[in-house]
Amino acid sequence: MALAMPVAPVRGTVVVWALVSAAILVQIAYPLMPEAARTTVTVASVVVFFVAAVADAARVHGAAGAGVLIVVAGGGGLLAEAVGVATGWPFGHYAYTGTLGPELFGVPVVVPLAWAMMAWPALVVARTLAVRGVAVVALGAVALTAWDVFLDPQMVAAGHWTWFDSLPGLPLIPGIPWTNYLGWLMVSVVIMATLNRMLRREGAPSAPAAALYLWVYFSSVLGHAVFFGLPGSALIGGVLMGAVAVPFAVALSRRRRDFAAVPG
């Protein structure tokens, strides 16, 4: 007799994939919009992506796990950004320009949502590529920080924040000091270490989280190279984030091939 498939998990998966699809569609729409509408689309993109990531974390770890993601990554990101805006540590001296909507402690509310939305896929990436805790934390921190190699140049070019430091940055990416990326790495290590400790290890990589991370990588390289006039960050970000995204994609492909080869 065939066993009935649980309805709730299936529905949850469908909802998550619908949200992932919505997040991708909003990001596709962004470069096609007139300049006047792009800020609104930016905020909408972060909100939808955040909801998709939290919903997927809830699907895998339950409501408590989703709450951990929000508090640790969102709250940690807010704390780091508030300290950063007020003191210049650990990222460097910068300020938001007031274009991204309501602010809390000088930080647009949408910013901690962005930390949380990418922390979950970054954790899934790290746990797919590594087993030991130290390696997971290190890879997760790199996976999260590498995204900012795309994020910062795009948002600065769009006028959402500005840097006051004249320190050198990465090659081909002027105007953003190297301290920014060091600060991101430091904060990301704390976030990844806490999430890895508080959330049980998944039995298999989350497909929605994998789709979100790989989409961000692909679309960021394409967007910076073709739509945003930022060839430097397209190249450097493509290399740095690709150092994680490409092995991740290969690992997923191997897992799928090995699973398909199992008789049954």
C-alpha positions as CSV (number, residue, x, y, z in Angstrom):
1,M,0.0,0.0,0.0
2,A,1.4,3.4,-1.0
3,L,2.0,5.8,1.9
4,A,0.4,9.2,1.7
5,M,2.9,12.1,1.3
6,P,2.7,14.6,4.2
7,V,0.8,17.6,3.0
8,A,2.3,20.3,5.2
9,P,6.0,19.8,4.1
10,V,4.9,19.7,0.4
11,R,3.0,22.9,0.8
12,G,5.9,24.5,2.7
13,T,8.3,23.6,-0.1
14,V,6.0,25.0,-2.8
15,V,5.7,28.2,-0.9
16,V,9.4,28.5,-0.5
17,W,10.1,27.9,-4.2
18,A,7.4,30.5,-5.0
19,L,9.2,33.0,-2.8
20,V,12.6,32.1,-4.4
21,S,11.1,32.6,-7.8
22,A,9.7,35.9,-6.8
23,A,13.0,37.1,-5.4
24,I,14.7,36.2,-8.7
25,L,12.0,37.9,-10.8
26,V,12.3,41.1,-8.8
27,Q,16.1,41.1,-9.3
28,I,15.6,40.5,-13.0
29,A,13.3,43.5,-13.1
30,Y,15.8,45.8,-11.4
31,P,18.1,46.7,-14.3
32,L,15.2,47.0,-16.6
33,M,13.6,49.7,-14.5
34,P,14.1,53.4,-15.1
35,E,16.5,55.0,-12.6
36,A,13.7,56.7,-10.7
37,A,12.1,53.4,-9.8
38,R,15.3,51.4,-8.9
39,T,15.5,52.4,-5.3
40,T,12.0,51.1,-4.7
41,V,12.8,47.9,-6.5
42,T,16.1,47.6,-4.4
43,V,14.1,47.6,-1.2
44,A,11.5,45.3,-2.5
45,S,14.2,42.9,-3.7
46,V,15.8,42.7,-0.3
47,V,12.4,42.2,1.5
48,V,11.3,39.4,-0.9
49,F,14.7,37.7,-0.8
50,F,14.7,38.0,3.1
51,V,11.3,36.4,3.3
52,A,12.4,33.6,1.0
53,A,15.5,32.9,3.0
54,V,13.7,32.9,6.3
55,A,10.9,30.7,5.0
56,D,13.4,28.2,3.8
57,A,15.2,28.3,7.1
58,A,11.8,27.7,8.8
59,R,11.1,24.8,6.4
60,V,14.4,23.1,7.4
61,H,14.8,24.1,11.0
62,G,11.3,25.1,12.1
63,A,10.1,28.5,13.4
64,A,12.7,28.5,16.1
65,G,15.5,28.1,13.6
66,A,14.1,30.9,11.5
67,G,14.1,33.1,14.6
68,V,17.7,32.2,15.2
69,L,18.6,33.3,11.7
70,I,16.8,36.6,12.1
71,V,18.2,37.4,15.6
72,V,21.8,36.3,14.9
73,A,22.3,37.5,11.3
74,G,19.8,40.3,11.2
75,G,20.4,41.5,14.7
76,G,24.1,41.0,14.4
77,G,24.2,42.9,11.1
78,L,22.2,45.7,12.6
79,L,24.6,46.0,15.6
80,A,27.7,45.9,13.4
81,E,26.2,48.5,11.1
82,A,25.1,50.8,13.9
83,V,28.5,50.7,15.5
84,G,30.1,51.2,12.1
85,V,28.1,54.3,11.2
86,A,28.7,55.8,14.7
87,T,32.4,55.0,15.0
88,G,33.9,53.9,11.7
89,W,34.7,50.4,13.2
90,P,35.0,47.7,11.9
91,F,34.2,48.7,8.3
92,G,35.7,52.2,8.0
93,H,34.0,55.6,7.9
94,Y,30.8,55.7,5.8
95,A,27.3,57.0,6.0
96,Y,23.9,56.1,4.5
97,T,22.3,58.8,2.4
98,G,18.7,58.4,3.5
99,T,17.5,56.8,0.2
100,L,16.7,53.3,1.5
101,G,13.7,54.1,3.8
102,P,13.2,54.1,7.5
103,E,16.3,53.9,9.7
104,L,17.1,52.4,13.1
105,F,20.2,53.7,14.9
106,G,21.3,55.4,11.7
107,V,21.0,52.2,9.7
108,P,18.2,51.6,7.1
109,V,15.9,48.8,8.3
110,V,16.4,47.0,5.0
111,V,20.2,46.5,5.7
112,P,20.0,43.9,8.5
113,L,17.4,42.1,6.3
114,A,20.1,41.9,3.7
115,W,22.6,40.4,6.2
116,A,20.0,37.7,7.1
117,M,18.9,37.0,3.6
118,M,22.5,36.0,2.5
119,A,23.6,34.4,5.8
120,W,21.3,31.4,5.3
121,P,22.5,30.5,1.8
122,A,26.1,31.1,2.9
123,L,25.7,28.7,5.8
124,V,24.3,26.1,3.4
125,V,27.2,26.6,1.0
126,A,29.7,26.2,3.8
127,R,28.1,23.1,5.2
128,T,28.1,21.5,1.7
129,L,31.8,22.1,1.2
130,A,33.1,21.4,4.7
131,V,32.4,19.2,7.7
132,R,34.5,20.5,10.6
133,G,33.2,23.5,12.4
134,V,36.2,25.8,11.9
135,A,36.2,25.1,8.1
136,V,32.4,25.6,8.0
137,V,32.7,29.0,9.7
138,A,35.6,30.1,7.6
139,L,34.0,29.1,4.3
140,G,30.6,30.6,5.4
141,A,32.3,33.9,6.3
142,V,34.1,34.0,2.9
143,A,30.9,33.1,1.1
144,L,29.0,36.0,2.8
145,T,31.8,38.5,2.5
146,A,32.5,37.8,-1.2
147,W,28.9,38.9,-1.9
148,D,29.8,42.4,-0.7
149,V,32.4,42.7,-3.4
150,F,29.4,43.1,-5.7
151,L,27.0,44.8,-3.2
152,D,29.1,47.7,-2.1
153,P,30.2,49.1,-5.6
154,Q,26.6,48.8,-6.8
155,M,25.0,50.5,-3.9
156,V,27.7,53.3,-3.8
157,A,27.2,53.9,-7.5
158,A,23.4,54.1,-6.9
159,G,24.0,56.7,-4.2
160,H,22.7,54.7,-1.2
161,W,25.8,55.2,0.9
162,T,29.1,56.9,0.7
163,W,32.7,56.3,2.0
164,F,34.8,58.9,3.6
165,D,38.1,56.9,3.9
166,S,40.8,57.4,1.3
167,L,42.4,54.0,2.0
168,P,43.0,51.8,-1.0
169,G,40.5,49.2,-1.9
170,L,40.5,46.0,-4.0
171,P,42.1,46.2,-7.5
172,L,39.7,47.6,-10.1
173,I,37.2,48.7,-7.4
174,P,38.0,52.3,-6.4
175,G,36.4,54.2,-3.6
176,I,35.7,51.4,-1.2
177,P,38.5,50.9,1.4
178,W,39.9,47.5,2.2
179,T,38.8,47.9,5.8
180,N,35.2,47.4,4.6
181,Y,35.9,43.8,3.4
182,L,38.0,43.1,6.5
183,G,35.1,44.3,8.7
184,W,32.6,42.2,6.7
185,L,34.8,39.1,7.2
186,M,35.1,39.7,11.0
187,V,31.3,40.2,11.4
188,S,30.6,37.2,9.1
189,V,32.8,34.9,11.2
190,V,30.8,35.8,14.3
191,I,27.5,35.3,12.5
192,M,28.5,32.0,10.9
193,A,30.1,30.6,14.1
194,T,26.8,31.4,16.0
195,L,24.5,30.0,13.3
196,N,26.6,26.9,12.9
197,R,26.5,26.2,16.6
198,M,22.8,26.9,17.1
199,L,21.3,25.3,14.0
200,R,21.7,21.6,13.5
201,R,23.4,20.4,10.4
202,E,21.1,19.6,7.5
203,G,20.9,16.1,6.1
204,A,21.3,17.5,2.6
205,P,21.9,21.0,1.2
206,S,18.7,23.1,0.9
207,A,17.9,23.3,-2.8
208,P,16.2,26.7,-2.4
209,A,19.1,28.2,-0.5
210,A,21.5,26.8,-3.1
211,A,19.4,28.4,-5.9
212,L,19.5,31.7,-4.1
213,Y,23.3,31.7,-3.7
214,L,24.1,30.6,-7.2
215,W,21.6,33.0,-8.7
216,V,23.1,35.9,-6.8
217,Y,26.5,35.0,-8.1
218,F,25.5,34.6,-11.7
219,S,23.2,37.6,-11.8
220,S,25.8,39.8,-10.0
221,V,28.5,39.0,-12.5
222,L,26.1,39.6,-15.4
223,G,24.6,42.7,-13.9
224,H,27.9,44.4,-13.1
225,A,29.4,43.5,-16.5
226,V,26.5,44.4,-18.7
227,F,23.9,46.6,-17.0
228,F,25.7,48.6,-14.3
229,G,28.9,49.7,-15.9
230,L,31.0,48.1,-13.2
231,P,33.5,45.8,-15.0
232,G,36.0,45.9,-12.2
233,S,33.6,44.5,-9.6
234,A,32.3,42.0,-12.2
235,L,35.8,40.6,-12.6
236,I,37.0,40.8,-9.0
237,G,33.7,39.7,-7.6
238,G,33.4,37.0,-10.2
239,V,36.7,35.5,-9.1
240,L,36.3,35.9,-5.3
241,M,32.7,34.8,-5.0
242,G,33.3,32.2,-7.8
243,A,36.0,30.6,-5.6
244,V,33.1,29.5,-3.4
245,A,30.2,29.4,-5.8
246,V,31.9,27.2,-8.5
247,P,33.0,24.5,-6.1
248,F,29.6,24.6,-4.5
249,A,27.9,24.1,-7.9
250,V,30.3,21.2,-8.6
251,A,29.6,19.6,-5.2
252,L,25.8,19.8,-5.8
253,S,26.2,18.3,-9.3
254,R,28.2,15.4,-7.9
255,R,25.7,14.8,-5.1
256,R,22.9,14.7,-7.7
257,R,24.9,12.3,-9.9
258,D,25.7,10.0,-7.0
259,F,22.1,10.0,-5.8
260,A,20.9,9.2,-9.3
261,A,23.3,6.3,-9.5
262,V,22.0,4.6,-6.3
263,P,19.7,1.7,-7.3
264,G,16.2,1.8,-6.1
